[in-house]
C-alpha cells in the first residue's frame, strides 16, 4: 500500500493528500484534508478544499 501523496498545500495553511485505499478487489481514491491537526477523508478534492476553508473560518470566528 502506498503512502499518502501531497497534492495541495495553500500558503495560509492546511494540506491535501491523495490516498489509495484497497478494499476487497478494488482500489478507492480518497483525499485527506488536514488543518491544524484535524483531518478528514473525502471522495473528491473539492470537498477536501471546502473542509479546509471551513476549518479556517471557524478558527477566525473563535479568535474574535
Backbone as XML, in Angstrom:
<?xml version="1.0"?>
<chain id="A" units="angstrom">
  <residue number="1" name="UNK">
    <atom name="N" x="0.855" y="-1.174" z="0.000"/>
    <atom name="CA" x="0.000" y="0.000" z="0.000"/>
    <atom name="C" x="0.902" y="1.239" z="0.000"/>
  </residue>
  <residue number="2" name="UNK">
    <atom name="N" x="0.598" y="2.177" z="-0.863"/>
    <atom name="CA" x="1.382" y="3.404" z="-0.994"/>
    <atom name="C" x="1.035" y="4.395" z="0.108"/>
  </residue>
  <residue number="3" name="UNK">
    <atom name="N" x="1.991" y="5.257" z="0.407"/>
    <atom name="CA" x="1.764" y="6.316" z="1.386"/>
    <atom name="C" x="0.955" y="7.442" z="0.752"/>
  </residue>
  <residue number="4" name="UNK">
    <atom name="N" x="0.288" y="8.260" z="1.565"/>
    <atom name="CA" x="-0.429" y="9.412" z="1.022"/>
    <atom name="C" x="0.529" y="10.345" z="0.285"/>
  </residue>
  <residue number="5" name="UNK">
    <atom name="N" x="0.053" y="10.925" z="-0.804"/>
    <atom name="CA" x="0.864" y="11.811" z="-1.640"/>
    <atom name="C" x="0.338" y="13.240" z="-1.513"/>
  </residue>
  <residue number="6" name="UNK">
    <atom name="N" x="1.207" y="14.166" z="-1.135"/>
    <atom name="CA" x="0.828" y="15.567" z="-1.010"/>
    <atom name="C" x="0.502" y="16.130" z="-2.389"/>
  </residue>
  <residue number="7" name="UNK">
    <atom name="N" x="-0.696" y="16.710" z="-2.537"/>
    <atom name="CA" x="-1.064" y="17.279" z="-3.832"/>
    <atom name="C" x="-1.425" y="18.760" z="-3.758"/>
  </residue>
  <residue number="8" name="UNK">
    <atom name="N" x="-1.657" y="19.283" z="-2.548"/>
    <atom name="CA" x="-2.057" y="20.686" z="-2.423"/>
    <atom name="C" x="-1.701" y="21.199" z="-1.042"/>
  </residue>
  <residue number="9" name="UNK">
    <atom name="N" x="-1.038" y="22.354" z="-1.003"/>
    <atom name="CA" x="-0.683" y="22.977" z="0.277"/>
    <atom name="C" x="-0.830" y="24.486" z="0.123"/>
  </residue>
  <residue number="10" name="UNK">
    <atom name="N" x="-1.976" y="25.060" z="0.491"/>
    <atom name="CA" x="-2.163" y="26.503" z="0.361"/>
    <atom name="C" x="-1.189" y="27.269" z="1.250"/>
  </residue>
  <residue number="11" name="UNK">
    <atom name="N" x="-0.848" y="28.481" z="0.852"/>
    <atom name="CA" x="0.121" y="29.295" z="1.579"/>
    <atom name="C" x="-0.337" y="29.645" z="2.988"/>
  </residue>
  <residue number="12" name="UNK">
    <atom name="N" x="-1.639" y="29.754" z="3.203"/>
    <atom name="CA" x="-2.148" y="30.134" z="4.519"/>
    <atom name="C" x="-2.446" y="28.933" z="5.424"/>
  </residue>
  <residue number="13" name="UNK">
    <atom name="N" x="-1.923" y="27.769" z="5.095"/>
    <atom name="CA" x="-2.029" y="26.599" z="5.961"/>
    <atom name="C" x="-2.942" y="25.518" z="5.432"/>
  </residue>
  <residue number="14" name="UNK">
    <atom name="N" x="-2.724" y="24.321" z="5.939"/>
    <atom name="CA" x="-3.516" y="23.170" z="5.537"/>
    <atom name="C" x="-2.804" y="22.344" z="4.480"/>
  </residue>
  <residue number="15" name="UNK">
    <atom name="N" x="-3.229" y="21.096" z="4.337"/>
    <atom name="CA" x="-2.693" y="20.214" z="3.298"/>
    <atom name="C" x="-3.793" y="19.299" z="2.791"/>
  </residue>
  <residue number="16" name="UNK">
    <atom name="N" x="-3.613" y="18.843" z="1.561"/>
    <atom name="CA" x="-4.484" y="17.827" z="0.989"/>
    <atom name="C" x="-3.592" y="16.755" z="0.391"/>
  </residue>
  <residue number="17" name="UNK">
    <atom name="N" x="-3.858" y="15.520" z="0.787"/>
    <atom name="CA" x="-3.110" y="14.378" z="0.284"/>
    <atom name="C" x="-4.049" y="13.456" z="-0.484"/>
  </residue>
  <residue number="18" name="UNK">
    <atom name="N" x="-3.498" y="12.806" z="-1.501"/>
    <atom name="CA" x="-4.238" y="11.781" z="-2.246"/>
    <atom name="C" x="-3.819" y="10.433" z="-1.682"/>
  </residue>
  <residue number="19" name="UNK">
    <atom name="N" x="-4.780" y="9.530" z="-1.504"/>
    <atom name="CA" x="-4.513" y="8.261" z="-0.844"/>
    <atom name="C" x="-5.351" y="7.168" z="-1.486"/>
  </residue>
  <residue number="20" name="UNK">
    <atom name="N" x="-4.693" y="6.068" z="-1.865"/>
    <atom name="CA" x="-5.415" y="4.918" z="-2.407"/>
    <atom name="C" x="-5.674" y="3.919" z="-1.285"/>
  </residue>
  <residue number="21" name="UNK">
    <atom name="N" x="-6.925" y="3.545" z="-1.136"/>
    <atom name="CA" x="-7.320" y="2.564" z="-0.122"/>
    <atom name="C" x="-7.767" y="1.311" z="-0.855"/>
  </residue>
  <residue number="22" name="UNK">
    <atom name="N" x="-7.230" y="0.185" z="-0.435"/>
    <atom name="CA" x="-7.596" y="-1.084" z="-1.048"/>
    <atom name="C" x="-8.690" y="-1.725" z="-0.209"/>
  </residue>
  <residue number="23" name="UNK">
    <atom name="N" x="-9.796" y="-2.075" z="-0.873"/>
    <atom name="CA" x="-10.915" y="-2.714" z="-0.191"/>
    <atom name="C" x="-11.427" y="-3.874" z="-1.018"/>
  </residue>
  <residue number="24" name="UNK">
    <atom name="N" x="-11.133" y="-5.082" z="-0.587"/>
    <atom name="CA" x="-11.544" y="-6.253" z="-1.368"/>
    <atom name="C" x="-10.735" y="-6.326" z="-2.644"/>
  </residue>
  <residue number="25" name="UNK">
    <atom name="N" x="-11.408" y="-6.332" z="-3.781"/>
    <atom name="CA" x="-10.735" y="-6.406" z="-5.073"/>
    <atom name="C" x="-10.610" y="-5.036" z="-5.742"/>
  </residue>
  <residue number="26" name="UNK">
    <atom name="N" x="-10.988" y="-3.993" z="-5.038"/>
    <atom name="CA" x="-11.000" y="-2.652" z="-5.635"/>
    <atom name="C" x="-10.061" y="-1.718" z="-4.905"/>
  </residue>
  <residue number="27" name="UNK">
    <atom name="N" x="-9.651" y="-0.674" z="-5.623"/>
    <atom name="CA" x="-8.899" y="0.414" z="-5.028"/>
    <atom name="C" x="-9.790" y="1.647" z="-5.033"/>
  </residue>
  <residue number="28" name="UNK">
    <atom name="N" x="-9.787" y="2.367" z="-3.942"/>
    <atom name="CA" x="-10.579" y="3.573" z="-3.814"/>
    <atom name="C" x="-9.630" y="4.758" z="-3.667"/>
  </residue>
  <residue number="29" name="UNK">
    <atom name="N" x="-9.854" y="5.794" z="-4.430"/>
    <atom name="CA" x="-9.062" y="7.005" z="-4.336"/>
    <atom name="C" x="-9.771" y="7.970" z="-3.401"/>
  </residue>
  <residue number="30" name="UNK">
    <atom name="N" x="-9.081" y="8.389" z="-2.349"/>
    <atom name="CA" x="-9.642" y="9.321" z="-1.379"/>
    <atom name="C" x="-8.675" y="10.475" z="-1.178"/>
  </residue>
  <residue number="31" name="UNK">
    <atom name="N" x="-9.203" y="11.569" z="-0.691"/>
    <atom name="CA" x="-8.403" y="12.755" z="-0.419"/>
    <atom name="C" x="-8.504" y="13.067" z="1.067"/>
  </residue>
  <residue number="32" name="UNK">
    <atom name="N" x="-7.366" y="13.370" z="1.678"/>
    <atom name="CA" x="-7.315" y="13.682" z="3.099"/>
    <atom name="C" x="-7.060" y="15.181" z="3.233"/>
  </residue>
  <residue number="33" name="UNK">
    <atom name="N" x="-8.005" y="15.898" z="3.810"/>
    <atom name="CA" x="-7.848" y="17.327" z="4.071"/>
    <atom name="C" x="-7.485" y="17.535" z="5.524"/>
  </residue>
  <residue number="34" name="UNK">
    <atom name="N" x="-6.384" y="18.262" z="5.785"/>
    <atom name="CA" x="-5.914" y="18.492" z="7.157"/>
    <atom name="C" x="-5.648" y="19.971" z="7.395"/>
  </residue>
  <residue number="35" name="UNK">
    <atom name="N" x="-6.015" y="20.426" z="8.595"/>
    <atom name="CA" x="-5.717" y="21.790" z="9.028"/>
    <atom name="C" x="-5.588" y="21.789" z="10.538"/>
  </residue>
  <residue number="36" name="UNK">
    <atom name="N" x="-4.432" y="22.188" z="11.027"/>
    <atom name="CA" x="-4.130" y="22.253" z="12.461"/>
    <atom name="C" x="-4.435" y="20.937" z="13.186"/>
  </residue>
  <residue number="37" name="UNK">
    <atom name="N" x="-4.044" y="19.828" z="12.589"/>
    <atom name="CA" x="-4.208" y="18.526" z="13.227"/>
    <atom name="C" x="-5.572" y="17.885" z="13.079"/>
  </residue>
  <residue number="38" name="UNK">
    <atom name="N" x="-6.509" y="18.566" z="12.438"/>
    <atom name="CA" x="-7.834" y="17.990" z="12.194"/>
    <atom name="C" x="-7.873" y="17.502" z="10.749"/>
  </residue>
  <residue number="39" name="UNK">
    <atom name="N" x="-8.036" y="16.203" z="10.567"/>
    <atom name="CA" x="-8.010" y="15.602" z="9.238"/>
    <atom name="C" x="-9.302" y="14.831" z="8.983"/>
  </residue>
  <residue number="40" name="UNK">
    <atom name="N" x="-9.662" y="14.757" z="7.692"/>
    <atom name="CA" x="-10.880" y="14.045" z="7.321"/>
    <atom name="C" x="-10.730" y="13.514" z="5.902"/>
  </residue>
  <residue number="41" name="UNK">
    <atom name="N" x="-11.271" y="12.313" z="5.640"/>
    <atom name="CA" x="-11.259" y="11.726" z="4.298"/>
    <atom name="C" x="-12.419" y="12.283" z="3.478"/>
  </residue>
  <residue number="42" name="UNK">
    <atom name="N" x="-12.168" y="12.481" z="2.172"/>
    <atom name="CA" x="-13.192" y="12.974" z="1.252"/>
    <atom name="C" x="-13.105" y="12.199" z="-0.054"/>
  </residue>
  <residue number="43" name="UNK">
    <atom name="N" x="-14.239" y="12.129" z="-0.772"/>
    <atom name="CA" x="-14.264" y="11.397" z="-2.037"/>
    <atom name="C" x="-13.684" y="12.196" z="-3.196"/>
  </residue>
  <residue number="44" name="UNK">
    <atom name="N" x="-13.675" y="13.532" z="-3.090"/>
    <atom name="CA" x="-13.078" y="14.326" z="-4.166"/>
    <atom name="C" x="-12.315" y="15.510" z="-3.586"/>
  </residue>
  <residue number="45" name="UNK">
    <atom name="N" x="-11.465" y="16.092" z="-4.403"/>
    <atom name="CA" x="-10.584" y="17.156" z="-3.930"/>
    <atom name="C" x="-11.362" y="18.425" z="-3.572"/>
  </residue>
  <residue number="46" name="UNK">
    <atom name="N" x="-12.447" y="18.688" z="-4.261"/>
    <atom name="CA" x="-13.242" y="19.891" z="-3.971"/>
    <atom name="C" x="-13.816" y="19.850" z="-2.549"/>
  </residue>
  <residue number="47" name="UNK">
    <atom name="N" x="-14.279" y="18.687" z="-2.127"/>
    <atom name="CA" x="-14.792" y="18.552" z="-0.755"/>
    <atom name="C" x="-13.682" y="18.754" z="0.266"/>
  </residue>
  <residue number="48" name="UNK">
    <atom name="N" x="-12.484" y="18.264" z="-0.039"/>
    <atom name="CA" x="-11.350" y="18.437" z="0.874"/>
    <atom name="C" x="-10.954" y="19.908" z="0.981"/>
  </residue>
  <residue number="49" name="UNK">
    <atom name="N" x="-10.973" y="20.640" z="-0.131"/>
    <atom name="CA" x="-10.666" y="22.075" z="-0.114"/>
    <atom name="C" x="-11.711" y="22.829" z="0.699"/>
  </residue>
  <residue number="50" name="UNK">
    <atom name="N" x="-12.974" y="22.500" z="0.511"/>
    <atom name="CA" x="-14.046" y="23.143" z="1.285"/>
    <atom name="C" x="-13.898" y="22.859" z="2.777"/>
  </residue>
  <residue number="51" name="UNK">
    <atom name="N" x="-13.490" y="21.646" z="3.124"/>
    <atom name="CA" x="-13.283" y="21.270" z="4.530"/>
    <atom name="C" x="-12.222" y="22.168" z="5.164"/>
  </residue>
  <residue number="52" name="UNK">
    <atom name="N" x="-11.102" y="22.378" z="4.466"/>
    <atom name="CA" x="-10.035" y="23.220" z="4.988"/>
    <atom name="C" x="-10.515" y="24.667" z="5.128"/>
  </residue>
  <residue number="53" name="UNK">
    <atom name="N" x="-11.229" y="25.160" z="4.126"/>
    <atom name="CA" x="-11.742" y="26.534" z="4.191"/>
    <atom name="C" x="-12.687" y="26.718" z="5.380"/>
  </residue>
  <residue number="54" name="UNK">
    <atom name="N" x="-13.538" y="25.741" z="5.620"/>
    <atom name="CA" x="-14.473" y="25.825" z="6.758"/>
    <atom name="C" x="-13.740" y="25.826" z="8.094"/>
  </residue>
  <residue number="55" name="UNK">
    <atom name="N" x="-12.704" y="25.003" z="8.215"/>
    <atom name="CA" x="-11.929" y="24.989" z="9.454"/>
    <atom name="C" x="-11.221" y="26.320" z="9.684"/>
  </residue>
  <residue number="56" name="UNK">
    <atom name="N" x="-10.726" y="26.927" z="8.620"/>
    <atom name="CA" x="-10.066" y="28.232" z="8.739"/>
    <atom name="C" x="-11.061" y="29.293" z="9.197"/>
  </residue>
  <residue number="57" name="UNK">
    <atom name="N" x="-12.262" y="29.271" z="8.649"/>
    <atom name="CA" x="-13.290" y="30.225" z="9.042"/>
    <atom name="C" x="-13.692" y="30.048" z="10.512"/>
  </residue>
  <residue number="58" name="UNK">
    <atom name="N" x="-13.818" y="28.795" z="10.941"/>
    <atom name="CA" x="-14.152" y="28.530" z="12.349"/>
    <atom name="C" x="-13.069" y="29.054" z="13.275"/>
  </residue>
  <residue number="59" name="UNK">
    <atom name="N" x="-11.829" y="28.934" z="12.880"/>
    <atom name="CA" x="-10.732" y="29.419" z="13.698"/>
    <atom name="C" x="-10.777" y="30.943" z="13.801"/>
  </residue>
  <residue number="60" name="UNK">
    <atom name="N" x="-11.092" y="31.623" z="12.692"/>
    <atom name="CA" x="-11.185" y="33.084" z="12.705"/>
    <atom name="C" x="-12.309" y="33.547" z="13.633"/>
  </residue>
  <residue number="61" name="UNK">
    <atom name="N" x="-13.435" y="32.836" z="13.617"/>
    <atom name="CA" x="-14.584" y="33.204" z="14.466"/>
    <atom name="C" x="-14.224" y="33.022" z="15.939"/>
  </residue>
  <residue number="62" name="UNK">
    <atom name="N" x="-13.494" y="31.973" z="16.287"/>
    <atom name="CA" x="-13.136" y="31.697" z="17.677"/>
    <atom name="C" x="-12.140" y="32.723" z="18.208"/>
  </residue>
  <residue number="63" name="UNK">
    <atom name="N" x="-11.322" y="33.330" z="17.355"/>
    <atom name="CA" x="-10.349" y="34.330" z="17.791"/>
    <atom name="C" x="-11.006" y="35.644" z="18.178"/>
  </residue>
  <residue number="64" name="UNK">
    <atom name="N" x="-12.171" y="35.933" z="17.612"/>
    <atom name="CA" x="-12.847" y="37.204" z="17.852"/>
    <atom name="C" x="-13.388" y="37.300" z="19.232"/>
  </residue>
</chain>
